């Protein structure tokens, strides 16, 4: 639907830890220790420290298994942002890329006390 918020705004995630991952029929939800939330309705790419990648398309009919539990309790050390990609880099060398696209619908939402609800 639209690009992610500016990179400096997204720095609020640095130092936060992933507390919970929820899977539902149309997306994924990532809850953080700070009670911030990212709801993804398009796709993600999880990269492990050894470079192994796991892609997950929230809209695919046949979705692969995920190993997102490996990110639970891990702290975010940096946040990178491109227009249609938000990448959270974790302390153990893993990363989680959250993807957006420019179709007519939202690809997800970020919910924080600092920004409120931000659709992407």
Secondary structure as GFF3:
##gff-version 3
##sequence-region A 1 120
A	DSSP	alpha_helix	7	10	.	.	.	ID=ss1
A	DSSP	three_ten_helix	11	13	.	.	.	ID=ss2
A	DSSP	beta_strand	18	24	.	.	.	ID=ss3
A	DSSP	beta_strand	27	32	.	.	.	ID=ss4
A	DSSP	beta_strand	37	40	.	.	.	ID=ss5
A	DSSP	beta_strand	43	47	.	.	.	ID=ss6
A	DSSP	beta_strand	53	57	.	.	.	ID=ss7
A	DSSP	three_ten_helix	68	71	.	.	.	ID=ss8
A	DSSP	beta_strand	76	82	.	.	.	ID=ss9
A	DSSP	beta_strand	85	90	.	.	.	ID=ss10
A	DSSP	beta_strand	95	99	.	.	.	ID=ss11
A	DSSP	beta_strand	108	112	.	.	.	ID=ss12
A	DSSP	beta_strand	116	119	.	.	.	ID=ss13
###
